[in-house]
Amino acid sequence: MEVQFTQEQEAQLAQIARRDGKTDAGQLLKDAALRLLNEDERFRSAVLEGKAYADRGEFIEEAEMDARFEEMLRS
């Protein structure tokens, strides 16, 4: 797979890679892509889990959901 970036974008990626202690921007991009894949899998799993709860009629009250959401934003 190949991805094309402008010279300016490549310079920005190289700068980020250096700041993060990476030897090159390619490794930075590979790490970022792997994080994306992991996060996508985690998100899809959570959605399916939530759907399974809903399918079983297991819901929580709105006030409890609001409290959970606020806690997530604080962490």
mmCIF file of the N, C-alpha and C atoms, coordinates in Angstrom:
data_MODEL
# 
_entry.id   MODEL 
# 
loop_
_atom_site.group_PDB 
_atom_site.id 
_atom_site.type_symbol 
_atom_site.label_atom_id 
_atom_site.label_alt_id 
_atom_site.label_comp_id 
_atom_site.label_asym_id 
_atom_site.label_entity_id 
_atom_site.label_seq_id 
_atom_site.pdbx_PDB_ins_code 
_atom_site.Cartn_x 
_atom_site.Cartn_y 
_atom_site.Cartn_z 
_atom_site.occupancy 
_atom_site.B_iso_or_equiv 
_atom_site.pdbx_formal_charge 
_atom_site.auth_seq_id 
_atom_site.auth_comp_id 
_atom_site.auth_asym_id 
_atom_site.auth_atom_id 
_atom_site.pdbx_PDB_model_num 
ATOM 1   N N  . MET A 1 1  ? 0.845   -1.173 0.000  1.00 0.00 ? 1  MET A N  1 
ATOM 2   C CA . MET A 1 1  ? 0.000   0.000  0.000  1.00 0.00 ? 1  MET A CA 1 
ATOM 3   C C  . MET A 1 1  ? 0.889   1.233  0.000  1.00 0.00 ? 1  MET A C  1 
ATOM 4   N N  . GLU A 1 2  ? 0.498   2.189  -0.791 1.00 0.00 ? 2  GLU A N  1 
ATOM 5   C CA . GLU A 1 2  ? 1.238   3.448  -0.837 1.00 0.00 ? 2  GLU A CA 1 
ATOM 6   C C  . GLU A 1 2  ? 0.289   4.598  -0.541 1.00 0.00 ? 2  GLU A C  1 
ATOM 7   N N  . VAL A 1 3  ? 0.805   5.585  0.158  1.00 0.00 ? 3  VAL A N  1 
ATOM 8   C CA . VAL A 1 3  ? 0.050   6.788  0.485  1.00 0.00 ? 3  VAL A CA 1 
ATOM 9   C C  . VAL A 1 3  ? 0.899   7.975  0.070  1.00 0.00 ? 3  VAL A C  1 
ATOM 10  N N  . GLN A 1 4  ? 0.298   8.920  -0.611 1.00 0.00 ? 4  GLN A N  1 
ATOM 11  C CA . GLN A 1 4  ? 1.022   10.097 -1.085 1.00 0.00 ? 4  GLN A CA 1 
ATOM 12  C C  . GLN A 1 4  ? 0.717   11.295 -0.182 1.00 0.00 ? 4  GLN A C  1 
ATOM 13  N N  . PHE A 1 5  ? 1.755   12.022 0.183  1.00 0.00 ? 5  PHE A N  1 
ATOM 14  C CA . PHE A 1 5  ? 1.623   13.234 0.981  1.00 0.00 ? 5  PHE A CA 1 
ATOM 15  C C  . PHE A 1 5  ? 2.331   14.368 0.255  1.00 0.00 ? 5  PHE A C  1 
ATOM 16  N N  . THR A 1 6  ? 1.900   15.582 0.527  1.00 0.00 ? 6  THR A N  1 
ATOM 17  C CA . THR A 1 6  ? 2.608   16.734 0.001  1.00 0.00 ? 6  THR A CA 1 
ATOM 18  C C  . THR A 1 6  ? 3.939   16.860 0.744  1.00 0.00 ? 6  THR A C  1 
ATOM 19  N N  . GLN A 1 7  ? 4.843   17.645 0.207  1.00 0.00 ? 7  GLN A N  1 
ATOM 20  C CA . GLN A 1 7  ? 6.123   17.858 0.882  1.00 0.00 ? 7  GLN A CA 1 
ATOM 21  C C  . GLN A 1 7  ? 5.919   18.468 2.257  1.00 0.00 ? 7  GLN A C  1 
ATOM 22  N N  . GLU A 1 8  ? 4.975   19.378 2.350  1.00 0.00 ? 8  GLU A N  1 
ATOM 23  C CA . GLU A 1 8  ? 4.689   20.010 3.643  1.00 0.00 ? 8  GLU A CA 1 
ATOM 24  C C  . GLU A 1 8  ? 4.177   18.979 4.646  1.00 0.00 ? 8  GLU A C  1 
ATOM 25  N N  . GLN A 1 9  ? 3.283   18.110 4.203  1.00 0.00 ? 9  GLN A N  1 
ATOM 26  C CA . GLN A 1 9  ? 2.768   17.068 5.090  1.00 0.00 ? 9  GLN A CA 1 
ATOM 27  C C  . GLN A 1 9  ? 3.876   16.112 5.517  1.00 0.00 ? 9  GLN A C  1 
ATOM 28  N N  . GLU A 1 10 ? 4.747   15.750 4.586  1.00 0.00 ? 10 GLU A N  1 
ATOM 29  C CA . GLU A 1 10 ? 5.868   14.872 4.921  1.00 0.00 ? 10 GLU A CA 1 
ATOM 30  C C  . GLU A 1 10 ? 6.779   15.527 5.960  1.00 0.00 ? 10 GLU A C  1 
ATOM 31  N N  . ALA A 1 11 ? 7.016   16.818 5.808  1.00 0.00 ? 11 ALA A N  1 
ATOM 32  C CA . ALA A 1 11 ? 7.847   17.538 6.776  1.00 0.00 ? 11 ALA A CA 1 
ATOM 33  C C  . ALA A 1 11 ? 7.183   17.547 8.150  1.00 0.00 ? 11 ALA A C  1 
ATOM 34  N N  . GLN A 1 12 ? 5.885   17.754 8.177  1.00 0.00 ? 12 GLN A N  1 
ATOM 35  C CA . GLN A 1 12 ? 5.162   17.742 9.448  1.00 0.00 ? 12 GLN A CA 1 
ATOM 36  C C  . GLN A 1 12 ? 5.219   16.359 10.095 1.00 0.00 ? 12 GLN A C  1 
ATOM 37  N N  . LEU A 1 13 ? 5.054   15.322 9.304  1.00 0.00 ? 13 LEU A N  1 
ATOM 38  C CA . LEU A 1 13 ? 5.122   13.958 9.830  1.00 0.00 ? 13 LEU A CA 1 
ATOM 39  C C  . LEU A 1 13 ? 6.521   13.639 10.352 1.00 0.00 ? 13 LEU A C  1 
ATOM 40  N N  . ALA A 1 14 ? 7.539   14.071 9.638  1.00 0.00 ? 14 ALA A N  1 
ATOM 41  C CA . ALA A 1 14 ? 8.916   13.849 10.091 1.00 0.00 ? 14 ALA A CA 1 
ATOM 42  C C  . ALA A 1 14 ? 9.173   14.573 11.410 1.00 0.00 ? 14 ALA A C  1 
ATOM 43  N N  . GLN A 1 15 ? 8.630   15.768 11.531 1.00 0.00 ? 15 GLN A N  1 
ATOM 44  C CA . GLN A 1 15 ? 8.793   16.534 12.771 1.00 0.00 ? 15 GLN A CA 1 
ATOM 45  C C  . GLN A 1 15 ? 8.115   15.813 13.935 1.00 0.00 ? 15 GLN A C  1 
ATOM 46  N N  . ILE A 1 16 ? 6.919   15.316 13.712 1.00 0.00 ? 16 ILE A N  1 
ATOM 47  C CA . ILE A 1 16 ? 6.211   14.576 14.766 1.00 0.00 ? 16 ILE A CA 1 
ATOM 48  C C  . ILE A 1 16 ? 6.983   13.310 15.122 1.00 0.00 ? 16 ILE A C  1 
ATOM 49  N N  . ALA A 1 17 ? 7.492   12.616 14.115 1.00 0.00 ? 17 ALA A N  1 
ATOM 50  C CA . ALA A 1 17 ? 8.249   11.387 14.362 1.00 0.00 ? 17 ALA A CA 1 
ATOM 51  C C  . ALA A 1 17 ? 9.474   11.677 15.229 1.00 0.00 ? 17 ALA A C  1 
ATOM 52  N N  . ARG A 1 18 ? 10.203  12.730 14.902 1.00 0.00 ? 18 ARG A N  1 
ATOM 53  C CA . ARG A 1 18 ? 11.380  13.091 15.706 1.00 0.00 ? 18 ARG A CA 1 
ATOM 54  C C  . ARG A 1 18 ? 10.972  13.426 17.134 1.00 0.00 ? 18 ARG A C  1 
ATOM 55  N N  . ARG A 1 19 ? 9.912   14.184 17.283 1.00 0.00 ? 19 ARG A N  1 
ATOM 56  C CA . ARG A 1 19 ? 9.437   14.577 18.604 1.00 0.00 ? 19 ARG A CA 1 
ATOM 57  C C  . ARG A 1 19 ? 9.040   13.353 19.429 1.00 0.00 ? 19 ARG A C  1 
ATOM 58  N N  . ASP A 1 20 ? 8.479   12.335 18.748 1.00 0.00 ? 20 ASP A N  1 
ATOM 59  C CA . ASP A 1 20 ? 8.053   11.115 19.441 1.00 0.00 ? 20 ASP A CA 1 
ATOM 60  C C  . ASP A 1 20 ? 9.167   10.079 19.562 1.00 0.00 ? 20 ASP A C  1 
ATOM 61  N N  . GLY A 1 21 ? 10.373  10.432 19.120 1.00 0.00 ? 21 GLY A N  1 
ATOM 62  C CA . GLY A 1 21 ? 11.493  9.526  19.248 1.00 0.00 ? 21 GLY A CA 1 
ATOM 63  C C  . GLY A 1 21 ? 11.523  8.410  18.216 1.00 0.00 ? 21 GLY A C  1 
ATOM 64  N N  . LYS A 1 22 ? 10.793  8.558  17.144 1.00 0.00 ? 22 LYS A N  1 
ATOM 65  C CA . LYS A 1 22 ? 10.782  7.565  16.076 1.00 0.00 ? 22 LYS A CA 1 
ATOM 66  C C  . LYS A 1 22 ? 11.925  7.871  15.117 1.00 0.00 ? 22 LYS A C  1 
ATOM 67  N N  . THR A 1 23 ? 12.413  6.848  14.459 1.00 0.00 ? 23 THR A N  1 
ATOM 68  C CA . THR A 1 23 ? 13.516  7.053  13.525 1.00 0.00 ? 23 THR A CA 1 
ATOM 69  C C  . THR A 1 23 ? 13.043  7.619  12.198 1.00 0.00 ? 23 THR A C  1 
ATOM 70  N N  . ASP A 1 24 ? 11.784  7.351  11.846 1.00 0.00 ? 24 ASP A N  1 
ATOM 71  C CA . ASP A 1 24 ? 11.275  7.900  10.583 1.00 0.00 ? 24 ASP A CA 1 
ATOM 72  C C  . ASP A 1 24 ? 9.757   8.026  10.622 1.00 0.00 ? 24 ASP A C  1 
ATOM 73  N N  . ALA A 1 25 ? 9.251   8.786  9.678  1.00 0.00 ? 25 ALA A N  1 
ATOM 74  C CA . ALA A 1 25 ? 7.809   9.022  9.614  1.00 0.00 ? 25 ALA A CA 1 
ATOM 75  C C  . ALA A 1 25 ? 7.054   7.756  9.234  1.00 0.00 ? 25 ALA A C  1 
ATOM 76  N N  . GLY A 1 26 ? 7.696   6.860  8.496  1.00 0.00 ? 26 GLY A N  1 
ATOM 77  C CA . GLY A 1 26 ? 7.040   5.607  8.115  1.00 0.00 ? 26 GLY A CA 1 
ATOM 78  C C  . GLY A 1 26 ? 6.622   4.799  9.323  1.00 0.00 ? 26 GLY A C  1 
ATOM 79  N N  . GLN A 1 27 ? 7.491   4.721  10.329 1.00 0.00 ? 27 GLN A N  1 
ATOM 80  C CA . GLN A 1 27 ? 7.142   3.979  11.546 1.00 0.00 ? 27 GLN A CA 1 
ATOM 81  C C  . GLN A 1 27 ? 6.031   4.685  12.308 1.00 0.00 ? 27 GLN A C  1 
ATOM 82  N N  . LEU A 1 28 ? 6.089   6.010  12.317 1.00 0.00 ? 28 LEU A N  1 
ATOM 83  C CA . LEU A 1 28 ? 5.031   6.795  12.953 1.00 0.00 ? 28 LEU A CA 1 
ATOM 84  C C  . LEU A 1 28 ? 3.682   6.475  12.309 1.00 0.00 ? 28 LEU A C  1 
ATOM 85  N N  . LEU A 1 29 ? 3.655   6.456  10.983 1.00 0.00 ? 29 LEU A N  1 
ATOM 86  C CA . LEU A 1 29 ? 2.411   6.179  10.265 1.00 0.00 ? 29 LEU A CA 1 
ATOM 87  C C  . LEU A 1 29 ? 1.939   4.749  10.483 1.00 0.00 ? 29 LEU A C  1 
ATOM 88  N N  . LYS A 1 30 ? 2.868   3.804  10.505 1.00 0.00 ? 30 LYS A N  1 
ATOM 89  C CA . LYS A 1 30 ? 2.495   2.417  10.753 1.00 0.00 ? 30 LYS A CA 1 
ATOM 90  C C  . LYS A 1 30 ? 1.886   2.276  12.139 1.00 0.00 ? 30 LYS A C  1 
ATOM 91  N N  . ASP A 1 31 ? 2.506   2.881  13.144 1.00 0.00 ? 31 ASP A N  1 
ATOM 92  C CA . ASP A 1 31 ? 1.976   2.832  14.507 1.00 0.00 ? 31 ASP A CA 1 
ATOM 93  C C  . ASP A 1 31 ? 0.581   3.456  14.576 1.00 0.00 ? 31 ASP A C  1 
ATOM 94  N N  . ALA A 1 32 ? 0.400   4.578  13.890 1.00 0.00 ? 32 ALA A N  1 
ATOM 95  C CA . ALA A 1 32 ? -0.896  5.252  13.888 1.00 0.00 ? 32 ALA A CA 1 
ATOM 96  C C  . ALA A 1 32 ? -1.955  4.393  13.213 1.00 0.00 ? 32 ALA A C  1 
ATOM 97  N N  . ALA A 1 33 ? -1.605  3.742  12.116 1.00 0.00 ? 33 ALA A N  1 
ATOM 98  C CA . ALA A 1 33 ? -2.555  2.881  11.419 1.00 0.00 ? 33 ALA A CA 1 
ATOM 99  C C  . ALA A 1 33 ? -2.949  1.691  12.277 1.00 0.00 ? 33 ALA A C  1 
ATOM 100 N N  . LEU A 1 34 ? -1.986  1.120  12.992 1.00 0.00 ? 34 LEU A N  1 
ATOM 101 C CA . LEU A 1 34 ? -2.293  -0.010 13.873 1.00 0.00 ? 34 LEU A CA 1 
ATOM 102 C C  . LEU A 1 34 ? -3.188  0.420  15.027 1.00 0.00 ? 34 LEU A C  1 
ATOM 103 N N  . ARG A 1 35 ? -2.952  1.616  15.563 1.00 0.00 ? 35 ARG A N  1 
ATOM 104 C CA . ARG A 1 35 ? -3.846  2.136  16.616 1.00 0.00 ? 35 ARG A CA 1 
ATOM 105 C C  . ARG A 1 35 ? -5.259  2.327  16.074 1.00 0.00 ? 35 ARG A C  1 
ATOM 106 N N  . LEU A 1 36 ? -5.367  2.819  14.847 1.00 0.00 ? 36 LEU A N  1 
ATOM 107 C CA . LEU A 1 36 ? -6.669  2.994  14.217 1.00 0.00 ? 36 LEU A CA 1 
ATOM 108 C C  . LEU A 1 36 ? -7.394  1.656  14.094 1.00 0.00 ? 36 LEU A C  1 
ATOM 109 N N  . LEU A 1 37 ? -6.687  0.639  13.639 1.00 0.00 ? 37 LEU A N  1 
ATOM 110 C CA . LEU A 1 37 ? -7.303  -0.683 13.500 1.00 0.00 ? 37 LEU A CA 1 
ATOM 111 C C  . LEU A 1 37 ? -7.757  -1.230 14.850 1.00 0.00 ? 37 LEU A C  1 
ATOM 112 N N  . ASN A 1 38 ? -6.925  -1.070 15.870 1.00 0.00 ? 38 ASN A N  1 
ATOM 113 C CA . ASN A 1 38 ? -7.299  -1.548 17.206 1.00 0.00 ? 38 ASN A CA 1 
ATOM 114 C C  . ASN A 1 38 ? -8.495  -0.791 17.760 1.00 0.00 ? 38 ASN A C  1 
ATOM 115 N N  . GLU A 1 39 ? -8.496  0.518  17.587 1.00 0.00 ? 39 GLU A N  1 
ATOM 116 C CA . GLU A 1 39 ? -9.603  1.339  18.092 1.00 0.00 ? 39 GLU A CA 1 
ATOM 117 C C  . GLU A 1 39 ? -10.892 1.027  17.346 1.00 0.00 ? 39 GLU A C  1 
ATOM 118 N N  . ASP A 1 40 ? -10.805 0.804  16.053 1.00 0.00 ? 40 ASP A N  1 
ATOM 119 C CA . ASP A 1 40 ? -11.985 0.448  15.274 1.00 0.00 ? 40 ASP A CA 1 
ATOM 120 C C  . ASP A 1 40 ? -12.577 -0.871 15.772 1.00 0.00 ? 40 ASP A C  1 
ATOM 121 N N  . GLU A 1 41 ? -11.726 -1.842 16.030 1.00 0.00 ? 41 GLU A N  1 
ATOM 122 C CA . GLU A 1 41 ? -12.196 -3.136 16.537 1.00 0.00 ? 41 GLU A CA 1 
ATOM 123 C C  . GLU A 1 41 ? -12.841 -2.978 17.906 1.00 0.00 ? 41 GLU A C  1 
ATOM 124 N N  . ARG A 1 42 ? -12.215 -2.185 18.780 1.00 0.00 ? 42 ARG A N  1 
ATOM 125 C CA . ARG A 1 42 ? -12.774 -1.954 20.116 1.00 0.00 ? 42 ARG A CA 1 
ATOM 126 C C  . ARG A 1 42 ? -14.146 -1.285 20.028 1.00 0.00 ? 42 ARG A C  1 
ATOM 127 N N  . PHE A 1 43 ? -14.250 -0.279 19.158 1.00 0.00 ? 43 PHE A N  1 
ATOM 128 C CA . PHE A 1 43 ? -15.508 0.444  18.996 1.00 0.00 ? 43 PHE A CA 1 
ATOM 129 C C  . PHE A 1 43 ? -16.607 -0.478 18.476 1.00 0.00 ? 43 PHE A C  1 
ATOM 130 N N  . ARG A 1 44 ? -16.293 -1.250 17.440 1.00 0.00 ? 44 ARG A N  1 
ATOM 131 C CA . ARG A 1 44 ? -17.298 -2.141 16.868 1.00 0.00 ? 44 ARG A CA 1 
ATOM 132 C C  . ARG A 1 44 ? -17.743 -3.194 17.874 1.00 0.00 ? 44 ARG A C  1 
ATOM 133 N N  . SER A 1 45 ? -16.829 -3.686 18.667 1.00 0.00 ? 45 SER A N  1 
ATOM 134 C CA . SER A 1 45 ? -17.170 -4.659 19.700 1.00 0.00 ? 45 SER A CA 1 
ATOM 135 C C  . SER A 1 45 ? -18.098 -4.042 20.749 1.00 0.00 ? 45 SER A C  1 
ATOM 136 N N  . ALA A 1 46 ? -17.797 -2.811 21.150 1.00 0.00 ? 46 ALA A N  1 
ATOM 137 C CA . ALA A 1 46 ? -18.639 -2.126 22.139 1.00 0.00 ? 46 ALA A CA 1 
ATOM 138 C C  . ALA A 1 46 ? -20.039 -1.872 21.594 1.00 0.00 ? 46 ALA A C  1 
ATOM 139 N N  . VAL A 1 47 ? -20.132 -1.509 20.325 1.00 0.00 ? 47 VAL A N  1 
ATOM 140 C CA . VAL A 1 47 ? -21.442 -1.280 19.706 1.00 0.00 ? 47 VAL A CA 1 
ATOM 141 C C  . VAL A 1 47 ? -22.248 -2.577 19.681 1.00 0.00 ? 47 VAL A C  1 
ATOM 142 N N  . LEU A 1 48 ? -21.603 -3.662 19.297 1.00 0.00 ? 48 LEU A N  1 
ATOM 143 C CA . LEU A 1 48 ? -22.304 -4.953 19.271 1.00 0.00 ? 48 LEU A CA 1 
ATOM 144 C C  . LEU A 1 48 ? -22.738 -5.384 20.662 1.00 0.00 ? 48 LEU A C  1 
ATOM 145 N N  . GLU A 1 49 ? -21.900 -5.119 21.655 1.00 0.00 ? 49 GLU A N  1 
ATOM 146 C CA . GLU A 1 49 ? -22.262 -5.439 23.033 1.00 0.00 ? 49 GLU A CA 1 
ATOM 147 C C  . GLU A 1 49 ? -23.470 -4.613 23.462 1.00 0.00 ? 49 GLU A C  1 
ATOM 148 N N  . GLY A 1 50 ? -23.470 -3.333 23.140 1.00 0.00 ? 50 GLY A N  1 
ATOM 149 C CA . GLY A 1 50 ? -24.607 -2.478 23.483 1.00 0.00 ? 50 GLY A CA 1 
ATOM 150 C C  . GLY A 1 50 ? -25.869 -2.909 22.771 1.00 0.00 ? 50 GLY A C  1 
ATOM 151 N N  . LYS A 1 51 ? -25.737 -3.297 21.523 1.00 0.00 ? 51 LYS A N  1 
ATOM 152 C CA . LYS A 1 51 ? -26.899 -3.781 20.769 1.00 0.00 ? 51 LYS A CA 1 
ATOM 153 C C  . LYS A 1 51 ? -27.460 -5.049 21.398 1.00 0.00 ? 51 LYS A C  1 
ATOM 154 N N  . ALA A 1 52 ? -26.586 -5.936 21.850 1.00 0.00 ? 52 ALA A N  1 
ATOM 155 C CA . ALA A 1 52 ? -27.040 -7.174 22.494 1.00 0.00 ? 52 ALA A CA 1 
ATOM 156 C C  . ALA A 1 52 ? -27.824 -6.856 23.766 1.00 0.00 ? 52 ALA A C  1 
ATOM 157 N N  . TYR A 1 53 ? -27.343 -5.899 24.560 1.00 0.00 ? 53 TYR A N  1 
ATOM 158 C CA . TYR A 1 53 ? -28.081 -5.480 25.755 1.00 0.00 ? 53 TYR A CA 1 
ATOM 159 C C  . TYR A 1 53 ? -29.458 -4.946 25.367 1.00 0.00 ? 53 TYR A C  1 
ATOM 160 N N  . ALA A 1 54 ? -29.493 -4.088 24.364 1.00 0.00 ? 54 ALA A N  1 
ATOM 161 C CA . ALA A 1 54 ? -30.765 -3.493 23.932 1.00 0.00 ? 54 ALA A CA 1 
ATOM 162 C C  . ALA A 1 54 ? -31.711 -4.563 23.406 1.00 0.00 ? 54 ALA A C  1 
ATOM 163 N N  . ASP A 1 55 ? -31.173 -5.515 22.650 1.00 0.00 ? 55 ASP A N  1 
ATOM 164 C CA . ASP A 1 55 ? -32.018 -6.594 22.125 1.00 0.00 ? 55 ASP A CA 1 
ATOM 165 C C  . ASP A 1 55 ? -32.649 -7.408 23.244 1.00 0.00 ? 55 ASP A C  1 
ATOM 166 N N  . ARG A 1 56 ? -31.941 -7.499 24.376 1.00 0.00 ? 56 ARG A N  1 
ATOM 167 C CA . ARG A 1 56 ? -32.486 -8.234 25.535 1.00 0.00 ? 56 ARG A CA 1 
ATOM 168 C C  . ARG A 1 56 ? -33.382 -7.345 26.397 1.00 0.00 ? 56 ARG A C  1 
ATOM 169 N N  . GLY A 1 57 ? -33.514 -6.081 26.018 1.00 0.00 ? 57 GLY A N  1 
ATOM 170 C CA . GLY A 1 57 ? -34.347 -5.161 26.782 1.00 0.00 ? 57 GLY A CA 1 
ATOM 171 C C  . GLY A 1 57 ? -33.666 -4.645 28.032 1.00 0.00 ? 57 GLY A C  1 
ATOM 172 N N  . GLU A 1 58 ? -32.356 -4.754 28.083 1.00 0.00 ? 58 GLU A N  1 
ATOM 173 C CA . GLU A 1 58 ? -31.603 -4.299 29.255 1.00 0.00 ? 58 GLU A CA 1 
ATOM 174 C C  . GLU A 1 58 ? -31.130 -2.870 29.024 1.00 0.00 ? 58 GLU A C  1 
ATOM 175 N N  . PHE A 1 59 ? -31.851 -1.943 29.596 1.00 0.00 ? 59 PHE A N  1 
ATOM 176 C CA . PHE A 1 59 ? -31.542 -0.530 29.443 1.00 0.00 ? 59 PHE A CA 1 
ATOM 177 C C  . PHE A 1 59 ? -31.224 0.068  30.804 1.00 0.00 ? 59 PHE A C  1 
ATOM 178 N N  . ILE A 1 60 ? -30.581 1.229  30.814 1.00 0.00 ? 60 ILE A N  1 
ATOM 179 C CA . ILE A 1 60 ? -30.377 1.953  32.061 1.00 0.00 ? 60 ILE A CA 1 
ATOM 180 C C  . ILE A 1 60 ? -31.154 3.260  31.976 1.00 0.00 ? 60 ILE A C  1 
ATOM 181 N N  . GLU A 1 61 ? -31.422 3.825  33.119 1.00 0.00 ? 61 GLU A N  1 
ATOM 182 C CA . GLU A 1 61 ? -32.163 5.081  33.173 1.00 0.00 ? 61 GLU A CA 1 
ATOM 183 C C  . GLU A 1 61 ? -31.307 6.219  32.609 1.00 0.00 ? 61 GLU A C  1 
ATOM 184 N N  . GLU A 1 62 ? -31.980 7.228  32.094 1.00 0.00 ? 62 GLU A N  1 
ATOM 185 C CA . GLU A 1 62 ? -31.282 8.348  31.471 1.00 0.00 ? 62 GLU A CA 1 
ATOM 186 C C  . GLU A 1 62 ? -30.326 9.036  32.434 1.00 0.00 ? 62 GLU A C  1 
ATOM 187 N N  . ALA A 1 63 ? -30.730 9.195  33.684 1.00 0.00 ? 63 ALA A N  1 
ATOM 188 C CA . ALA A 1 63 ? -29.869 9.857  34.670 1.00 0.00 ? 63 ALA A CA 1 
ATOM 189 C C  . ALA A 1 63 ? -28.573 9.069  34.877 1.00 0.00 ? 63 ALA A C  1 
ATOM 190 N N  . GLU A 1 64 ? -28.670 7.737  34.906 1.00 0.00 ? 64 GLU A N  1 
ATOM 191 C CA . GLU A 1 64 ? -27.471 6.917  35.069 1.00 0.00 ? 64 GLU A CA 1 
ATOM 192 C C  . GLU A 1 64 ? -26.577 7.032  33.839 1.00 0.00 ? 64 GLU A C  1 
ATOM 193 N N  . MET A 1 65 ? -27.185 7.069  32.657 1.00 0.00 ? 65 MET A N  1 
ATOM 194 C CA . MET A 1 65 ? -26.401 7.216  31.440 1.00 0.00 ? 65 MET A CA 1 
ATOM 195 C C  . MET A 1 65 ? -25.697 8.561  31.419 1.00 0.00 ? 65 MET A C  1 
ATOM 196 N N  . ASP A 1 66 ? -26.390 9.612  31.827 1.00 0.00 ? 66 ASP A N  1 
ATOM 197 C CA . ASP A 1 66 ? -25.774 10.940 31.887 1.00 0.00 ? 66 ASP A CA 1 
ATOM 198 C C  . ASP A 1 66 ? -24.577 10.931 32.832 1.00 0.00 ? 66 ASP A C  1 
ATOM 199 N N  . ALA A 1 67 ? -24.720 10.274 33.998 1.00 0.00 ? 67 ALA A N  1 
ATOM 200 C CA . ALA A 1 67 ? -23.627 10.207 34.971 1.00 0.00 ? 67 ALA A CA 1 
ATOM 201 C C  . ALA A 1 67 ? -22.443 9.442  34.391 1.00 0.00 ? 67 ALA A C  1 
ATOM 202 N N  . ARG A 1 68 ? -22.707 8.344  33.705 1.00 0.00 ? 68 ARG A N  1 
ATOM 203 C CA . ARG A 1 68 ? -21.626 7.565  33.090 1.00 0.00 ? 68 ARG A CA 1 
ATOM 204 C C  . ARG A 1 68 ? -20.919 8.384  32.020 1.00 0.00 ? 68 ARG A C  1 
ATOM 205 N N  . PHE A 1 69 ? -21.689 9.108  31.228 1.00 0.00 ? 69 PHE A N  1 
ATOM 206 C CA . PHE A 1 69 ? -21.112 9.920  30.167 1.00 0.00 ? 69 PHE A CA 1 
ATOM 207 C C  . PHE A 1 69 ? -20.225 11.024 30.759 1.00 0.00 ? 69 PHE A C  1 
ATOM 208 N N  . GLU A 1 70 ? -20.709 11.667 31.796 1.00 0.00 ? 70 GLU A N  1 
ATOM 209 C CA . GLU A 1 70 ? -19.919 12.724 32.450 1.00 0.00 ? 70 GLU A CA 1 
ATOM 210 C C  . GLU A 1 70 ? -18.614 12.150 33.001 1.00 0.00 ? 70 GLU A C  1 
ATOM 211 N N  . GLU A 1 71 ? -18.677 10.961 33.572 1.00 0.00 ? 71 GLU A N  1 
ATOM 212 C CA . GLU A 1 71 ? -17.478 10.319 34.116 1.00 0.00 ? 71 GLU A CA 1 
ATOM 213 C C  . GLU A 1 71 ? -16.485 10.010 32.990 1.00 0.00 ? 71 GLU A C  1 
ATOM 214 N N  . MET A 1 72 ? -16.987 9.553  31.862 1.00 0.00 ? 72 MET A N  1 
ATOM 215 C CA . MET A 1 72 ? -16.115 9.268  30.721 1.00 0.00 ? 72 MET A CA 1 
ATOM 216 C C  . MET A 1 72 ? -15.409 10.535 30.240 1.00 0.00 ? 72 MET A C  1 
ATOM 217 N N  . LEU A 1 73 ? -16.124 11.646 30.246 1.00 0.00 ? 73 LEU A N  1 
ATOM 218 C CA . LEU A 1 73 ? -15.530 12.906 29.798 1.00 0.00 ? 73 LEU A CA 1 
ATOM 219 C C  . LEU A 1 73 ? -14.451 13.399 30.760 1.00 0.00 ? 73 LEU A C  1 
ATOM 220 N N  . ARG A 1 74 ? -14.598 13.084 32.030 1.00 0.00 ? 74 ARG A N  1 
ATOM 221 C CA . ARG A 1 74 ? -13.618 13.518 33.030 1.00 0.00 ? 74 ARG A CA 1 
ATOM 222 C C  . ARG A 1 74 ? -12.354 12.660 33.002 1.00 0.00 ? 74 ARG A C  1 
ATOM 223 N N  . SER A 1 75 ? -12.462 11.427 32.525 1.00 0.00 ? 75 SER A N  1 
ATOM 224 C CA . SER A 1 75 ? -11.278 10.544 32.561 1.00 0.00 ? 75 SER A CA 1 
ATOM 225 C C  . SER A 1 75 ? -10.477 10.598 31.301 1.00 0.00 ? 75 SER A C  1 
# 
